Amino acid sequence: TSWGAASLGAWKNDLGILDPHEALLAVVQAPTHRFTYNAAVMPPGQWAPKARMAGVFAEEAPWAMHGEAGVDNGGMAFSQINSFGYARAAIQALYEDLQAARAEIAGLNTTLKALKGA
């Protein structure tokens, strides 16, 4: 399906806004592994690329998967939509924190200038 179709609000039951700081915490708590696939333990017929990769493991990042952690949905699979949603919310949290830090620095600079002038 196209991104436009997959992202249509009319096709979704809106359950509310993901808290950006909750998303940031989830993203930074999932370790980023460097790995190769182990063909010896893959299911028959499952592709096991030989290239070195970097990423999170499914069991350590349920927010990146279709379905809910701990819910049997016939096997969870990676979800670009969930991953993008968490990454976007995490970026929002970083932006909000940066704006708050900038405001605090501006206030401290104003106070420092006032103290220097006194």
C-alpha positions in Angstrom: 0.0 0.0 0.0 1.1 3.6 -0.5 2.3 5.9 2.3 -0.7 8.1 1.6 -3.1 5.2 2.1 -1.2 3.8 5.1 -1.2 7.1 6.8 -4.8 8.2 6.3 -6.3 9.4 9.5 -9.7 8.2 8.4 -8.5 4.6 8.4 -7.4 4.7 12.0 -8.8 4.7 15.5 -6.8 7.6 17.1 -5.8 6.4 20.6 -4.1 9.7 21.6 -0.7 11.3 21.2 2.4 9.3 22.1 4.3 11.2 24.8 7.5 12.4 23.2 9.6 11.8 26.3 8.2 8.3 26.7 9.2 7.6 23.1 12.7 9.1 23.6 13.2 6.9 26.7 12.0 3.8 24.8 14.3 4.5 21.8 17.5 5.3 23.9 16.9 2.3 26.2 17.0 -0.2 23.3 20.6 -1.0 22.6 21.9 -0.8 19.0 23.7 -4.0 18.2 26.2 -4.7 15.4 25.4 -8.1 14.0 25.3 -10.6 11.2 22.5 -13.2 10.8 23.2 -16.7 12.0 22.1 -18.9 9.1 22.6 -22.0 11.2 19.6 -21.2 13.4 17.4 -19.5 10.9 14.1 -21.3 9.9 14.4 -23.2 6.6 14.0 -20.9 3.7 14.5 -17.8 5.7 17.0 -15.3 4.1 20.1 -14.7 6.2 22.1 -11.9 4.6 25.8 -12.1 5.3 26.3 -8.3 5.5 27.2 -6.7 8.8 24.2 -4.7 10.1 23.3 -2.4 13.0 20.0 -2.3 14.7 17.8 -3.2 17.6 16.7 -6.7 18.4 12.9 -7.4 18.4 12.8 -8.6 22.0 14.5 -5.4 23.1 12.4 -3.0 21.0 8.7 -4.0 21.0 7.8 -0.4 20.0 9.4 -1.1 16.6 7.1 -4.1 15.9 3.7 -4.8 14.6 1.4 -5.7 17.5 2.0 -5.3 21.2 4.7 -6.8 23.3 3.6 -10.0 25.0 0.6 -10.3 22.7 0.5 -13.4 20.5 -0.4 -12.0 17.1 1.0 -14.9 15.0 4.5 -13.6 15.1 5.6 -10.0 15.3 7.3 -8.3 12.4 9.2 -5.1 12.1 7.0 -2.1 11.5 8.4 1.0 9.7 5.3 2.9 10.8 5.8 2.2 14.5 9.6 2.8 14.2 9.1 6.1 12.4 6.4 7.1 14.9 8.7 6.5 17.9 11.7 8.1 16.1 9.6 11.2 15.2 8.3 11.5 18.8 11.8 11.1 20.2 13.0 13.9 17.9 10.1 16.0 19.1 11.2 15.4 22.7 14.8 16.4 21.9 13.5 19.5 20.2 11.4 20.5 23.2 14.3 19.9 25.5 16.6 22.0 23.3 14.0 24.8 23.2 13.7 24.7 27.0 17.5 24.8 27.4 17.8 27.7 25.0 15.2 29.6 27.0 17.0 28.9 30.2 20.3 30.0 28.7 18.8 33.2 27.4 17.4 33.9 30.9 20.7 33.2 32.6 22.5 35.4 30.0 20.0 38.2 30.8 20.6 37.8 34.6 24.4 37.7 34.0 24.3 40.9 32.0 22.2 42.6 34.7 24.7 41.5 37.4 27.7 42.7 35.4 25.9 46.1 35.0 25.2 46.4 38.7 
